[in-house]
Amino acid sequence: MDAPQLIGHEQTISAPHMHSHALEEIVPTLTKISSSLEQAQKMEVSGGGSSTTTPAELKILDVGCGSGYLTAAFGRIVDRGSQGPVPPLKKGRVWGIDVIPDLVSMSRRNIMKADSDLLDSGTVTLSVGDGWKGLPNEGPFHAIHVGAAADDFPVDLLMQLYPDGGVMVIPVGPVNGIQNLYRVERLRESDEFRREDFHFHNLLGVRYVPLVQSKRP
Protein backbone atom coordinates (compact mmCIF):
# COMPACT_ATOMS: atom_id res chain seq x y z
CA MET A 1 0.00 0.00 0.00
CA ASP A 2 1.54 3.30 -1.10
CA ALA A 3 0.40 5.28 1.94
CA PRO A 4 1.75 6.15 5.40
CA GLN A 5 1.36 3.43 8.03
CA LEU A 6 1.22 3.77 11.82
CA ILE A 7 4.21 2.22 13.63
CA GLY A 8 3.30 3.20 17.19
CA HIS A 9 3.94 6.15 19.50
CA GLU A 10 1.81 8.35 17.16
CA GLN A 11 4.50 7.97 14.48
CA THR A 12 4.27 6.65 10.94
CA ILE A 13 6.40 5.16 8.21
CA SER A 14 6.14 7.39 5.16
CA ALA A 15 4.53 6.16 1.97
CA PRO A 16 7.01 4.21 -0.21
CA HIS A 17 6.88 6.85 -2.96
CA MET A 18 8.18 9.43 -0.46
CA HIS A 19 11.15 7.20 0.36
CA SER A 20 11.83 6.95 -3.37
CA HIS A 21 11.55 10.71 -3.70
CA ALA A 22 14.07 11.26 -0.90
CA LEU A 23 16.54 8.85 -2.51
CA GLU A 24 16.11 10.52 -5.90
CA GLU A 25 16.97 13.88 -4.34
CA ILE A 26 19.94 12.61 -2.35
CA VAL A 27 21.70 10.03 -4.57
CA PRO A 28 22.80 12.51 -7.29
CA THR A 29 24.55 14.58 -4.62
CA LEU A 30 26.24 11.47 -3.20
CA THR A 31 27.35 10.55 -6.72
CA LYS A 32 28.84 14.00 -7.30
CA ILE A 33 30.60 14.03 -3.92
CA SER A 34 31.92 10.49 -4.48
CA SER A 35 33.54 11.67 -7.70
CA SER A 36 35.03 14.72 -5.98
CA LEU A 37 36.42 12.64 -3.13
CA GLU A 38 37.94 10.17 -5.57
CA GLN A 39 39.62 12.94 -7.55
CA ALA A 40 40.91 14.62 -4.40
CA GLN A 41 42.42 11.38 -3.15
CA LYS A 42 44.13 10.76 -6.50
CA MET A 43 45.61 14.26 -6.43
CA GLU A 44 46.92 13.76 -2.90
CA VAL A 45 48.54 10.45 -3.87
CA SER A 46 50.06 11.91 -7.03
CA GLY A 47 51.51 14.70 -4.92
CA GLY A 48 53.76 12.16 -3.21
CA GLY A 49 51.85 11.55 -0.02
CA SER A 50 51.89 8.03 1.39
CA SER A 51 48.38 8.46 2.80
CA THR A 52 45.45 10.73 2.07
CA THR A 53 43.74 13.27 4.32
CA THR A 54 40.54 13.43 2.28
CA PRO A 55 37.60 11.60 3.95
CA ALA A 56 37.42 8.13 2.42
CA GLU A 57 33.75 7.45 3.10
CA LEU A 58 30.34 9.02 2.56
CA LYS A 59 28.44 9.98 5.70
CA ILE A 60 24.62 9.97 5.90
CA LEU A 61 22.34 10.87 8.80
CA ASP A 62 18.77 9.56 8.87
CA VAL A 63 16.75 11.53 11.42
CA GLY A 64 13.67 9.68 12.62
CA CYS A 65 14.76 6.18 11.64
CA GLY A 66 11.36 4.80 12.75
CA SER A 67 10.89 1.40 11.16
CA GLY A 68 14.46 1.32 9.80
CA TYR A 69 13.30 0.95 6.19
CA LEU A 70 15.01 4.00 4.68
CA THR A 71 18.01 3.69 6.98
CA ALA A 72 18.62 0.23 5.50
CA ALA A 73 18.14 1.57 1.97
CA PHE A 74 20.80 4.20 2.59
CA GLY A 75 23.05 1.49 4.03
CA ARG A 76 22.67 -0.70 0.96
CA ILE A 77 23.80 2.00 -1.47
CA VAL A 78 26.96 2.81 0.53
CA ASP A 79 27.62 -0.65 1.97
CA ARG A 80 31.15 -0.87 3.38
CA GLY A 81 30.85 -4.65 3.81
CA SER A 82 31.48 -7.50 1.41
CA GLN A 83 28.73 -6.51 -1.04
CA GLY A 84 30.22 -3.06 -1.45
CA PRO A 85 28.48 0.20 -2.41
CA VAL A 86 26.31 0.73 -5.48
CA PRO A 87 28.58 2.17 -8.23
CA PRO A 88 29.60 4.91 -8.68
CA LEU A 89 29.10 5.70 -5.00
CA LYS A 90 31.92 5.33 -2.51
CA LYS A 91 31.44 3.22 0.56
CA GLY A 92 30.11 4.99 3.61
CA ARG A 93 28.37 5.00 6.94
CA VAL A 94 24.77 5.70 7.91
CA TRP A 95 23.64 6.90 11.31
CA GLY A 96 19.95 6.37 12.11
CA ILE A 97 18.57 8.20 15.14
CA ASP A 98 15.16 8.49 16.76
CA VAL A 99 14.08 10.26 19.93
CA ILE A 100 11.81 7.31 20.85
CA PRO A 101 13.82 4.32 22.17
CA ASP A 102 11.15 1.78 21.18
CA LEU A 103 11.41 2.89 17.56
CA VAL A 104 15.20 2.54 17.60
CA SER A 105 14.65 -1.02 18.84
CA MET A 106 12.11 -1.58 16.06
CA SER A 107 14.60 -0.34 13.47
CA ARG A 108 17.21 -2.72 14.80
CA ARG A 109 14.84 -5.71 14.77
CA ASN A 110 13.66 -4.97 11.24
CA ILE A 111 17.16 -4.49 9.85
CA MET A 112 18.31 -7.70 11.53
CA LYS A 113 15.68 -9.68 9.58
CA ALA A 114 17.28 -9.29 6.15
CA ASP A 115 20.08 -6.75 6.38
CA SER A 116 22.00 -7.73 9.51
CA ASP A 117 25.24 -7.48 7.56
CA LEU A 118 24.78 -3.69 7.48
CA LEU A 119 24.96 -3.63 11.27
CA ASP A 120 27.76 -6.19 11.44
CA SER A 121 29.94 -4.26 8.99
CA GLY A 122 29.41 -0.95 10.77
CA THR A 123 27.69 0.50 7.71
CA VAL A 124 24.59 1.30 9.78
CA THR A 125 24.62 2.56 13.37
CA LEU A 126 21.39 3.09 15.31
CA SER A 127 20.95 5.16 18.46
CA VAL A 128 18.51 7.23 20.47
CA GLY A 129 18.95 10.90 19.62
CA ASP A 130 17.20 14.24 19.30
CA GLY A 131 16.59 14.94 15.63
CA TRP A 132 16.70 18.68 16.21
CA LYS A 133 20.26 18.39 17.51
CA GLY A 134 21.57 15.68 15.18
CA LEU A 135 24.97 14.09 15.81
CA PRO A 136 27.52 16.93 15.81
CA ASN A 137 30.38 14.62 16.85
CA GLU A 138 29.89 12.45 13.74
CA GLY A 139 29.43 15.17 11.11
CA PRO A 140 29.77 16.79 8.74
CA PHE A 141 27.31 14.67 6.77
CA HIS A 142 27.19 14.51 2.99
CA ALA A 143 23.44 13.89 3.23
CA ILE A 144 20.80 14.26 5.94
CA HIS A 145 17.26 12.92 5.64
CA VAL A 146 14.59 14.05 8.10
CA GLY A 147 11.51 11.84 8.27
CA ALA A 148 9.20 14.15 10.26
CA ALA A 149 8.11 17.77 9.88
CA ALA A 150 9.98 20.53 11.67
CA ASP A 151 8.10 23.78 12.24
CA ASP A 152 11.21 25.59 11.04
CA PHE A 153 14.60 24.60 9.63
CA PRO A 154 16.73 23.09 12.45
CA VAL A 155 19.85 25.23 12.51
CA ASP A 156 21.93 22.64 14.38
CA LEU A 157 21.20 20.10 11.64
CA LEU A 158 21.94 22.55 8.83
CA MET A 159 25.34 23.31 10.34
CA GLN A 160 26.16 19.57 10.32
CA LEU A 161 25.94 19.42 6.52
CA TYR A 162 29.15 18.94 4.54
CA PRO A 163 30.07 22.51 3.59
CA ASP A 164 30.82 21.84 -0.07
CA GLY A 165 27.49 20.64 -1.41
CA GLY A 166 26.03 18.54 1.40
CA VAL A 167 22.27 18.13 1.00
CA MET A 168 19.32 17.74 3.36
CA VAL A 169 15.80 16.57 2.50
CA ILE A 170 13.34 17.76 5.13
CA PRO A 171 9.60 18.47 5.50
CA VAL A 172 8.92 21.85 7.11
CA GLY A 173 5.67 23.30 8.40
CA PRO A 174 3.32 23.36 11.39
CA VAL A 175 1.22 20.45 12.60
CA ASN A 176 -2.16 20.49 10.80
CA GLY A 177 -0.89 23.33 8.64
CA ILE A 178 0.80 23.77 5.27
CA GLN A 179 3.93 21.64 5.02
CA ASN A 180 6.43 21.43 2.19
CA LEU A 181 9.31 19.09 1.41
CA TYR A 182 12.57 20.97 0.92
CA ARG A 183 15.94 20.12 -0.53
CA VAL A 184 18.60 22.20 1.22
CA GLU A 185 22.16 22.41 -0.10
CA ARG A 186 25.03 23.85 1.90
CA LEU A 187 27.09 26.08 -0.36
CA ARG A 188 30.04 27.07 1.78
CA GLU A 189 31.60 26.72 5.21
CA SER A 190 30.89 29.20 8.01
CA ASP A 191 31.28 29.22 11.77
CA GLU A 192 27.77 30.58 12.33
CA PHE A 193 24.49 30.01 10.52
CA ARG A 194 23.86 32.41 7.65
CA ARG A 195 20.91 31.76 5.38
CA GLU A 196 22.86 32.90 2.32
CA ASP A 197 25.26 29.97 2.83
CA PHE A 198 22.44 27.56 1.93
CA HIS A 199 20.15 27.04 -1.05
CA PHE A 200 16.56 26.18 -0.13
CA HIS A 201 14.47 24.50 -2.82
CA ASN A 202 10.76 23.83 -2.22
CA LEU A 203 9.99 20.47 -3.81
CA LEU A 204 6.31 19.76 -3.10
CA GLY A 205 3.51 19.92 -0.56
CA VAL A 206 3.44 17.09 1.99
CA ARG A 207 1.86 15.96 5.26
CA TYR A 208 4.12 14.51 7.96
CA VAL A 209 3.94 13.84 11.69
CA PRO A 210 5.89 16.44 13.75
CA LEU A 211 9.60 16.12 14.46
CA VAL A 212 9.60 15.30 18.18
CA GLN A 213 12.07 17.06 20.45
CA SER A 214 13.74 15.38 23.41
CA LYS A 215 12.28 16.29 26.80
CA ARG A 216 15.72 16.00 28.32
CA PRO A 217 17.72 19.25 28.80
Secondary structure, DSSP 4 states (H G I P E B T S, - for coil): --S-EEEETTEEEPPHHHHHHHHHHHHHHHHHHHHHHHHHHHHHHHTT-SS--S--SEEEEEES-TTSHHHHHHHHHT--STT-PPTTSPPEEEEEEESSHHHHHHHHHHHHHH-HHHHHTTSEEEEE--TTT--TTT--BSEEEE-SBBSS--HHHHTTB-TTT-EEEEEE--TTS-EEEEEEEE-S--SS--GGGEEEEEEEEE---B-PPPS--
